Amino acid sequence: MIRAGALVPAVLLALAAPVAPAAAQTPGCPAVRVPGAEYAVTSCLDDLTTAGTVPGGHTDPADWAGLLAPGTVTPSGVPGVQVDGYFPDTSTSTTNTNHGWRHDAQFVLRLPRDWNGGLVVAGPPGTREQYANDPLIADQVLAKGYAFAATDKGGTGSAPAADGARPGDTIAEWHERFTQLTRAAKAALTGHYGQAPARTYAAGLSAGGYLVRWQLENRPELYTGGVDWNALVFTPDTSLLTTLPPAVRAYPAYARGDAAAHAALLAAGYPAGSEPAWAFSFQNLWTPLLHQVRTELDPAYTGEDSAYDLSTRPPAVRRAVARISLTGRLARPLISVQGGLDALTPPSRHAAAYDRLVDAAGRSRLHRTTIVPGGAHTDGLVPLSPDFRPVLPAFTAAFAELETRTQCAALNAS
């Protein structure tokens, strides 16, 4: 566990440390040094995309199960170097068992042979691990020549969050692990290619999208811009603590055919047309995520999660939420891609709340939200309804738009 606020000096010391971290490599493949890593293993691969990493055992397809629409074709044929490893972690959280390490704070770094001078950094959605974004983000950007880095956020698994001494510590660790990896990846690229990346983008889905926003607000010096996809929102007034209880409360009656419960779900912001995803969401998203987030931010609560009402909780709970809240004070360009039929982060609640934050902070010129008609929370839900559409094409288009926007801005500034 990294304590919030303690990471920045710790990372700076690690980057300056004269002793190289423990490392290994496949025969004939020079090791890549990742500053601050406790352990890292380097592999030279014929293809860094999932077309090569799946058969070679250099990724975990279970980590992105349910995130892709059936029939999705992703780019392939990108030779280069992959680094798998982990940073020091003193917590008891050891649910990430990739490579038999039983160690959280794992990361993956992919360095294409034909590098375009850029870096993309990502965090996973939910409680998934560092390979969750491989077909969604890594394949797309590797094919363009970008290096790619991803973290497991410092904690994985389906059990309620337990890291840290204070409510909110686990989510605060997500922020610091993303920052830690960005700094370390930049240093690793500099050593490997002989020059620092000219541009660095943050990208992510759901919880990973929330991290993109937080990084661009709080660590803008590390990034050129970012793209988020169906991002969570944490503010003192809007979060899963406010949007999920009405859904968890109303769904059982809705499933029994209660029209009033259906109306309650619509009134809570869950879009009409997203109903085919509600049964799946109740079982796999709404109920477990509410319990996890509520346990992390308000562990003293003893009632039913479905009855949770943040407005009635002690001030300490709101302070815990405030610790990890977004502000809208963007300092780098951000494009938000939001599914119009998202039944976890409904656009009228999550996307709209962040738009209001950005507007209130006077940063609207840096932000644009694209609503994708028919987009569900993940593309894996597309088979549930003929009205659902994949969001991945809009996400890749948004990334290309961000590239153009930031490169033009750099040319104009030169």
C-alpha positions as CSV (number, residue, x, y, z in Angstrom):
1,M,0.0,0.0,0.0
2,I,1.3,3.5,-0.9
3,R,0.0,6.1,1.5
4,A,-1.6,9.1,-0.3
5,G,0.7,12.0,-0.5
6,A,3.8,10.0,0.3
7,L,4.4,8.7,-3.2
8,V,5.8,11.7,-5.1
9,P,9.0,12.1,-3.0
10,A,9.3,8.3,-2.9
11,V,9.2,8.0,-6.6
12,L,11.6,10.9,-7.1
13,L,14.0,9.1,-4.8
14,A,13.5,5.8,-6.7
15,L,14.2,7.5,-10.0
16,A,17.4,8.9,-8.6
17,A,18.5,5.7,-6.9
18,P,21.8,4.3,-8.2
19,V,20.9,0.7,-7.5
20,A,19.0,-0.9,-10.4
21,P,15.8,-2.9,-9.5
22,A,15.8,-6.6,-9.7
23,A,15.3,-7.7,-13.3
24,A,15.3,-10.7,-15.5
25,Q,15.0,-11.3,-19.3
26,T,14.5,-13.9,-21.9
27,P,17.8,-15.2,-23.4
28,G,19.2,-12.8,-25.9
29,C,16.8,-10.0,-24.9
30,P,18.4,-7.0,-23.1
31,A,16.7,-6.1,-19.9
32,V,14.7,-2.8,-19.7
33,R,15.3,-1.0,-16.5
34,V,12.1,0.3,-14.9
35,P,13.0,2.7,-12.1
36,G,11.3,2.0,-8.8
37,A,10.2,-1.5,-9.7
38,E,10.9,-4.2,-7.2
39,Y,11.0,-6.8,-9.9
40,A,10.8,-6.8,-13.7
41,V,11.2,-9.4,-16.5
42,T,11.8,-8.4,-20.1
43,S,10.7,-10.4,-23.1
44,C,11.4,-9.8,-26.8
45,L,8.2,-10.7,-28.8
46,D,7.4,-11.0,-32.4
47,D,4.0,-9.3,-31.7
48,L,3.1,-7.2,-28.7
49,T,-0.6,-7.1,-29.6
50,T,-3.1,-9.8,-28.3
51,A,-2.6,-11.7,-31.5
52,G,0.9,-12.5,-30.2
53,T,0.6,-12.2,-26.5
54,V,-2.4,-14.6,-26.1
55,P,-0.7,-17.6,-27.6
56,G,2.6,-16.6,-26.1
57,G,1.2,-16.4,-22.6
58,H,2.2,-12.7,-22.2
59,T,-1.4,-11.5,-21.3
60,D,-4.5,-12.9,-19.6
61,P,-7.7,-13.0,-21.8
62,A,-9.8,-13.5,-18.6
63,D,-8.8,-9.9,-17.7
64,W,-10.8,-8.4,-20.5
65,A,-13.6,-11.0,-20.6
66,G,-16.9,-9.2,-21.2
67,L,-15.3,-6.0,-22.5
68,L,-15.3,-6.7,-26.3
69,A,-18.2,-7.0,-28.7
70,P,-18.3,-10.3,-30.4
71,G,-16.4,-10.3,-33.7
72,T,-14.2,-7.3,-32.8
73,V,-11.1,-7.3,-34.9
74,T,-8.0,-5.5,-33.4
75,P,-4.7,-4.6,-35.1
76,S,-1.7,-7.0,-34.9
77,G,1.8,-7.4,-36.1
78,V,3.8,-5.1,-33.8
79,P,7.2,-6.6,-32.8
80,G,9.0,-5.2,-29.7
81,V,9.8,-5.7,-26.0
82,Q,7.4,-6.4,-23.2
83,V,8.2,-5.8,-19.5
84,D,6.2,-7.4,-16.8
85,G,6.8,-6.5,-13.1
86,Y,5.6,-5.0,-9.9
87,F,6.4,-2.1,-7.6
88,P,6.9,-2.4,-3.9
89,D,3.7,-2.9,-1.9
90,T,3.5,-3.3,1.8
91,S,-0.2,-3.9,2.1
92,T,-1.9,-7.3,2.6
93,S,-3.5,-7.1,-0.8
94,T,-2.1,-9.9,-2.8
95,T,-5.0,-10.9,-5.1
96,N,-3.1,-10.3,-8.3
97,T,-1.8,-13.8,-9.0
98,N,-0.4,-13.2,-12.5
99,H,2.9,-15.0,-13.1
100,G,2.5,-16.7,-9.8
101,W,3.7,-13.5,-8.0
102,R,0.7,-13.0,-5.6
103,H,1.6,-9.4,-5.5
104,D,-0.4,-6.3,-6.3
105,A,1.0,-3.1,-7.9
106,Q,1.8,-5.1,-11.0
107,F,2.3,-3.4,-14.4
108,V,3.0,-4.2,-18.0
109,L,5.1,-2.1,-20.3
110,R,5.2,-2.6,-24.1
111,L,7.9,-1.0,-26.3
112,P,7.4,-1.4,-30.0
113,R,10.4,-1.7,-32.3
114,D,9.1,1.0,-34.6
115,W,8.4,3.7,-31.9
116,N,6.6,6.9,-32.8
117,G,7.9,8.8,-29.8
118,G,4.7,8.6,-27.8
119,L,3.4,6.8,-24.7
120,V,-0.1,5.8,-23.6
121,V,-0.8,4.9,-20.0
122,A,-3.9,3.2,-18.7
123,G,-5.6,1.8,-15.6
124,P,-8.1,-1.0,-15.7
125,P,-11.9,-0.9,-15.2
126,G,-13.4,-2.2,-12.0
127,T,-11.2,-4.6,-10.0
128,R,-9.5,-6.1,-13.1
129,E,-5.7,-6.4,-13.6
130,Q,-3.1,-4.8,-15.8
131,Y,-4.0,-6.7,-19.0
132,A,-7.7,-5.6,-19.0
133,N,-7.1,-2.9,-21.7
134,D,-5.0,-5.0,-24.0
135,P,-7.5,-5.4,-27.0
136,L,-9.3,-2.1,-26.2
137,I,-6.4,0.3,-25.9
138,A,-3.0,-1.4,-26.2
139,D,-3.6,-3.1,-29.6
140,Q,-5.0,0.2,-31.0
141,V,-2.1,2.4,-29.9
142,L,0.7,-0.1,-30.4
143,A,-0.4,-0.3,-34.1
144,K,0.2,3.4,-34.3
145,G,3.7,3.1,-32.9
146,Y,3.0,4.2,-29.3
147,A,4.6,2.5,-26.3
148,F,1.9,1.3,-23.8
149,A,2.0,1.0,-20.0
150,A,-0.8,-0.3,-17.7
151,T,-1.2,-0.8,-14.0
152,D,-3.5,-2.9,-11.9
153,K,-4.1,0.2,-9.7
154,G,-2.6,-1.5,-6.7
155,G,-5.5,-3.7,-5.8
156,T,-7.6,-6.3,-7.6
157,G,-10.2,-8.9,-6.8
158,S,-13.9,-9.0,-5.9
159,A,-13.6,-8.7,-2.1
160,P,-14.4,-5.3,-0.6
161,A,-11.6,-2.9,-0.6
162,A,-9.4,-3.2,2.5
163,D,-6.1,-1.5,1.9
164,G,-5.1,1.5,3.9
165,A,-5.7,3.0,7.4
166,R,-8.4,5.6,6.4
167,P,-11.6,5.4,4.3
168,G,-10.6,6.3,0.7
169,D,-7.0,5.1,1.0
170,T,-7.6,2.3,-1.6
171,I,-8.9,4.6,-4.2
172,A,-6.2,7.2,-3.4
173,E,-3.7,4.4,-4.1
174,W,-5.2,4.0,-7.6
175,H,-4.1,7.7,-8.3
176,E,-0.6,7.2,-7.0
177,R,0.0,3.9,-8.8
178,F,-1.0,5.5,-12.1
179,T,1.3,8.4,-11.4
180,Q,4.1,6.0,-10.3
181,L,3.9,4.0,-13.5
182,T,3.7,7.1,-15.7
183,R,7.0,8.4,-14.3
184,A,8.7,5.0,-14.3
185,A,7.5,4.3,-17.9
186,K,8.9,7.6,-19.1
187,A,12.3,6.9,-17.6
188,A,12.2,3.3,-19.0
189,L,11.5,4.6,-22.5
190,T,14.3,7.2,-22.2
191,G,16.7,4.5,-21.3
192,H,15.5,2.0,-23.9
193,Y,15.1,4.4,-26.9
194,G,17.7,7.0,-25.9
195,Q,15.1,9.8,-25.7
196,A,12.2,10.8,-23.6
197,P,8.6,10.4,-25.0
198,A,7.6,13.6,-26.9
199,R,3.9,13.1,-25.9
200,T,2.1,11.1,-23.2
201,Y,-1.6,10.3,-23.2
202,A,-3.8,8.8,-20.4
203,A,-6.6,6.5,-21.5
204,G,-9.1,4.3,-19.7
205,L,-12.6,2.8,-19.3
206,S,-14.9,3.1,-16.3
207,A,-12.7,3.3,-13.2
208,G,-9.8,3.7,-15.6
209,G,-11.5,6.7,-17.2
210,Y,-12.0,8.3,-13.7
211,L,-8.2,8.0,-13.3
212,V,-7.6,9.7,-16.6
213,R,-9.6,12.7,-15.3
214,W,-7.9,12.7,-11.9
215,Q,-4.4,12.6,-13.5
216,L,-5.2,15.5,-15.9
217,E,-6.5,17.6,-13.0
218,N,-3.8,16.8,-10.5
219,R,-0.7,15.6,-12.5
220,P,-1.0,17.6,-15.7
221,E,2.8,18.0,-16.1
222,L,3.0,14.3,-16.9
223,Y,0.6,14.2,-19.8
224,T,-0.2,15.8,-23.2
225,G,-3.9,14.9,-23.0
226,G,-6.4,12.0,-22.3
227,V,-9.4,10.1,-23.5
228,D,-11.9,8.5,-21.1
229,W,-14.6,6.0,-21.8
230,N,-17.8,5.7,-19.6
231,A,-15.8,7.1,-16.8
232,L,-16.9,7.0,-13.1
233,V,-17.4,10.2,-11.3
234,F,-16.6,10.9,-7.7
235,T,-17.7,14.2,-6.4
236,P,-19.2,15.1,-3.0
237,D,-22.6,15.1,-4.6
238,T,-22.4,12.4,-7.4
239,S,-20.8,9.0,-7.3
240,L,-21.7,5.3,-7.2
241,L,-22.8,6.0,-3.6
242,T,-25.6,8.2,-4.9
243,T,-26.5,6.6,-8.2
244,L,-26.4,2.9,-7.3
245,P,-28.6,2.6,-4.2
246,P,-31.8,3.6,-6.1
247,A,-31.0,1.0,-8.7
248,V,-30.2,-1.8,-6.2
249,R,-33.4,-0.8,-4.3
250,A,-35.8,-0.8,-7.2
251,Y,-34.5,-3.6,-9.4
252,P,-36.0,-6.7,-7.6
253,A,-39.5,-5.2,-7.8
254,Y,-38.9,-4.2,-11.4
255,A,-37.9,-7.8,-12.2
256,R,-41.2,-8.9,-10.8
257,G,-43.0,-6.6,-13.2
258,D,-43.6,-3.6,-11.0
259,A,-44.2,-0.6,-13.2
260,A,-43.5,1.8,-10.3
261,A,-40.1,0.3,-9.9
262,H,-39.4,0.7,-13.6
263,A,-40.3,4.4,-13.3
264,A,-38.0,4.7,-10.3
265,L,-35.1,3.3,-12.2
266,L,-35.7,5.8,-15.1
267,A,-36.1,8.6,-12.6
268,A,-32.7,7.6,-11.1
269,G,-31.1,8.3,-14.5
270,Y,-30.9,4.8,-16.0
271,P,-31.8,5.5,-19.6
272,A,-34.8,4.1,-21.3
273,G,-33.6,1.4,-23.7
274,S,-30.9,0.2,-21.3
275,E,-33.3,-2.3,-19.7
276,P,-31.8,-5.3,-21.4
277,A,-28.6,-4.7,-19.4
278,W,-30.3,-4.3,-16.0
279,A,-30.4,-7.9,-14.9
280,F,-26.7,-8.4,-15.7
281,S,-25.9,-5.0,-14.1
282,F,-27.8,-5.8,-10.9
283,Q,-26.0,-9.0,-10.4
284,N,-22.5,-8.2,-11.7
285,L,-22.1,-4.5,-11.4
286,W,-24.6,-2.6,-9.2
287,T,-24.7,-4.8,-6.2
288,P,-21.0,-5.8,-5.9
289,L,-19.7,-2.3,-6.8
290,L,-22.0,-0.5,-4.3
291,H,-20.8,-2.9,-1.6
292,Q,-17.1,-2.4,-2.5
293,V,-17.3,1.4,-2.8
294,R,-19.5,1.8,0.3
295,T,-17.2,-0.5,2.3
296,E,-14.2,1.6,1.2
297,L,-15.7,5.0,1.9
298,D,-18.1,4.3,4.7
299,P,-17.0,1.2,6.6
300,A,-19.0,2.1,9.7
301,Y,-22.3,1.8,7.9
302,T,-24.2,-1.2,9.2
303,G,-27.5,-1.1,7.2
304,E,-28.5,-2.6,3.9
305,D,-26.6,-1.2,1.0
306,S,-29.8,-0.8,-0.9
307,A,-31.0,1.6,1.8
308,Y,-27.8,3.7,1.7
309,D,-28.3,7.5,1.7
310,L,-25.1,9.5,1.7
311,S,-26.9,12.7,2.7
312,T,-27.7,11.1,6.1
313,R,-24.2,10.0,6.9
314,P,-21.7,11.7,9.2
315,P,-19.4,14.5,7.9
316,A,-16.4,12.1,8.0
317,V,-17.9,10.1,5.1
318,R,-18.3,13.2,3.0
319,R,-14.7,14.1,3.8
320,A,-13.6,10.6,2.6
321,V,-15.5,11.1,-0.6
322,A,-13.9,14.6,-1.0
323,R,-10.4,13.0,-0.7
324,I,-10.9,11.2,-4.0
325,S,-13.3,13.6,-5.7
326,L,-12.8,15.2,-9.1
327,T,-12.8,19.0,-9.4
328,G,-13.2,19.7,-13.2
329,R,-10.0,21.8,-13.1
330,L,-8.5,20.2,-16.1
331,A,-5.0,21.4,-17.2
332,R,-4.7,19.2,-20.4
333,P,-7.2,18.4,-23.2
334,L,-9.6,15.6,-22.5
335,I,-12.2,13.9,-24.7
336,S,-14.9,11.9,-22.8
337,V,-16.7,9.1,-24.7
338,Q,-20.0,8.1,-23.1
339,G,-22.4,5.4,-24.1
340,G,-25.9,6.7,-24.4
341,L,-27.4,3.5,-22.9
342,D,-24.8,3.0,-20.2
343,A,-26.5,1.3,-17.2
344,L,-23.6,1.8,-14.8
345,T,-22.5,5.3,-15.4
346,P,-25.7,6.7,-16.9
347,P,-24.9,9.9,-18.9
348,S,-27.5,12.1,-17.2
349,R,-25.7,11.5,-13.9
350,H,-22.0,10.7,-14.4
351,A,-21.2,12.5,-17.7
352,A,-23.5,15.4,-17.0
353,A,-22.0,15.8,-13.5
354,Y,-18.4,16.0,-14.9
355,D,-19.5,18.4,-17.6
356,R,-20.9,20.7,-14.9
357,L,-17.7,20.5,-12.9
358,V,-15.6,21.4,-15.9
359,D,-17.9,24.3,-16.8
360,A,-17.8,25.6,-13.2
361,A,-14.0,25.4,-13.2
362,G,-13.8,27.5,-16.4
363,R,-12.1,24.7,-18.3
364,S,-14.7,23.9,-21.0
365,R,-12.2,24.7,-23.8
366,L,-10.2,21.7,-22.7
367,H,-13.1,19.2,-22.6
368,R,-15.6,17.7,-24.9
369,T,-18.1,14.8,-24.3
370,T,-19.2,12.6,-27.1
371,I,-22.4,10.6,-26.5
372,V,-22.5,7.3,-28.5
373,P,-26.1,6.3,-29.3
374,G,-26.7,2.7,-28.2
375,G,-23.5,2.5,-26.2
376,A,-23.7,0.2,-23.1
377,H,-21.2,0.3,-20.3
378,T,-19.0,-2.3,-22.0
379,D,-19.0,-3.6,-25.5
380,G,-19.4,-7.1,-24.2
381,L,-23.1,-6.2,-23.5
382,V,-23.9,-5.6,-27.1
383,P,-25.4,-9.1,-27.6
384,L,-28.1,-8.3,-25.0
385,S,-30.0,-6.0,-27.2
386,P,-30.3,-5.1,-31.0
387,D,-30.3,-1.5,-29.9
388,F,-26.8,-1.7,-28.3
389,R,-23.8,-0.6,-30.3
390,P,-20.0,-0.9,-29.7
391,V,-18.3,2.2,-28.3
392,L,-14.8,1.1,-29.2
393,P,-14.9,2.8,-32.7
394,A,-15.8,6.1,-31.1
395,F,-13.1,5.7,-28.6
396,T,-10.4,5.1,-31.2
397,A,-11.8,8.0,-33.2
398,A,-11.6,10.2,-30.1
399,F,-8.0,9.2,-29.6
400,A,-7.1,10.1,-33.2
401,E,-8.9,13.5,-32.7
402,L,-6.9,14.1,-29.5
403,E,-3.6,13.3,-31.4
404,T,-4.5,15.8,-34.1
405,R,-5.5,18.5,-31.6
406,T,-2.5,18.2,-29.4
407,Q,0.0,17.9,-32.3
408,C,-1.5,21.0,-33.9
409,A,-1.3,22.9,-30.6
410,A,2.4,21.9,-30.3
411,L,3.2,23.1,-33.8
412,N,1.4,26.4,-33.1
413,A,3.4,26.9,-29.9
414,S,6.7,26.2,-31.6
